[in-house]
Structures are given as structure tokens and as C-alpha cells.
């Protein structure tokens, strides 16, 4: 009976020793081992052993990247305006031993540093500079976190200011300014478009006159060419008047029409090309 009891006790002790000495550390985690209350070593992922009764696993934590969401906080700009700002921090543990023994609560410490740095950085800026300086604020926060956490065994990967909420009155003023600037830009673009159209039209007219002068074999600045243009414009004007719904047909003697044109353009006698470019004089109309 005593032998059975001894065997039972020995089996129980052996089972306890095996159970307490064998540990499985998951992938992405690490564990701290203490021997008699002092740090001994760090266990990596896999099947690991500790000395029963003398050693214990004091702490297990992940070494994967984490996300810390900073809740919205009130901050005051350099021109004494209150904003609501929140941020997000991406960080990871690179030395589990130091992160456990050097600081009581890593996440809480990072949170406090971000809040203090946000108030400090935004407090240096005017309201109009806050949005345009967002990248600078992110870099300043990252630098301060790197300096503060360098002894904690953690690495802050990046910091991002997410939302900047302005007071209602300031939002309305900014929206009014945005609309005004948009309207101004639209007017500038319209004016520029009209300018380009006028330039294109002038170039087209210049090219047309050049072709016409070549066709008539006249210099563009010669009196004959100018007389031809005046006569052409006269006929075009009368053609447009003839298209009016209120116009009346006026029959004219062709000889009288030729004499009138001769008086208008001077002594230039050849109108054969003009007649090809215009309507017959007999179809001219006169308005009421």
C-alpha cells in the first residue's frame, strides 16, 4: 500500500514538473522568464522549457505591429481658437524585456506623449497654418515619440493626425471663402477663354485676308484692296438685311447699282471677283 502511495505521489510530481516546464509560445509572441523573481531570459516562438519550481513565465506579449487610437482632444491654436484633434499611432515592441521592466504601461505612456505633443505643436500655429502643416505635425510627433520611447524597447513606426474639427462659425466662414475663391477662379477662366477665342478669331480673319489678297493679286494695305473690302462688306450687310422677316424687296436698275458701287469704292473697275463672292445686286432688299 505504501509503495502504491509513493508511486502515485511520484507520478503526480512528475506530471506537474512536465506540465510546468513545457511551454508553447505562439508565432508573433514572446515570453519573459524569471528565476527566483529575477529576469532570466526571453522565450521565442515554439516549444520551450523552464525549470520547475525555480523558473516561471512572468509575461507574454505580442511583438506584432499595433495601432493606438488617440481620442479627440481639445487644443488651442496660437491665435486662441479651439480645435478638436485626434490621431492614430502605429507602434511595436522590439525588446519585450525593456518594455515590461522599464515602463508601467506602454500604451498609456504613448497616449500621454501624443496628447502633450499635439497641444505643443498646434499651439505654435495659426489657424490657417494647421491644415497646411499636417505633415509637419506628424513628423514632429514621430520625432518626439522616438526620443521618449527609445529606452522602453518599443518602436513608433508612424503617427498620423486624422481629423481636425473646427468650430461651427469658423467652418461657415471657411466655406464662404471657398465659394468666393471658386467663383473668382471661374470668372478668371471664363475671361481667359474669351481672350483666347478673340485671339483665334483675329488670327482667322488675318489669314482670311491674306488668302483674299493673294487671290486678288493685291497688296493687303493697298487702296484697291481696301476698296474691295469695303464693297464686300457693303454687299454682306445688305444680304443680312434681306434675310430679315420685316424687309421689303427693292428692285434697282443694275446700271444705277454699278454706279453706286463705283462711287463707294472709287475708281477700281474690276468687280468680277467681287460678284463671285457676293449675291447678285438685283436680289438686294431694303429694310422698312
Number of C-alpha atoms within 10 A of each C-alpha: 6 7 8 9 10 11 12 12 12 12 12 12 12 12 12 13 15 15 12 17 17 13 17 13 16 15 12 12 16 20 22 19 21 18 17 11 11 11 16 15 13 16 20 16 14 12 11 12 14 19 14 15 12 10 19 20 19 14 14 17 15 16 17 12 14 15 13 15 14 18 12 16 15 14 21 20 20 15 12 11 14 17 18 15 21 19 21 17 23 15 20 17 21 16 16 23 20 14 18 19 12 13 15 10 11 16 15 11 14 19 18 12 16 21 20 13 17 23 16 16 20 21 19 14 16 15 20 11 13 19 13 10 13 16 14 12 21 19 14 16 24 20 14 14 24 16 10 13 18 11 14 19 19 20 18 21 14 17 23 18 17 15 12 17 15 16 11 9 9 13 12 12 10 14 12 12 12 12 11 12 12 12 12 12 12 12 12 12 12 12 12 12 12 12 12 12 12 12 12 12 12 12 12 12 12 13 12 12 15 14 13 16 17 12 10 14 10 16 14 17 9 10 14 18 20 15 17 22 16 15 19 16 13 14 21 16 12 17 19 11 17 19 13 12 8 10 13 15 12 12 12 13 10 12 9 10 13 14 11 12 19 16 11 14 19 13 11 14 11 9 14 8 11 15 13 9 12 15 14 12 17 13 14 21 20 16 14 6
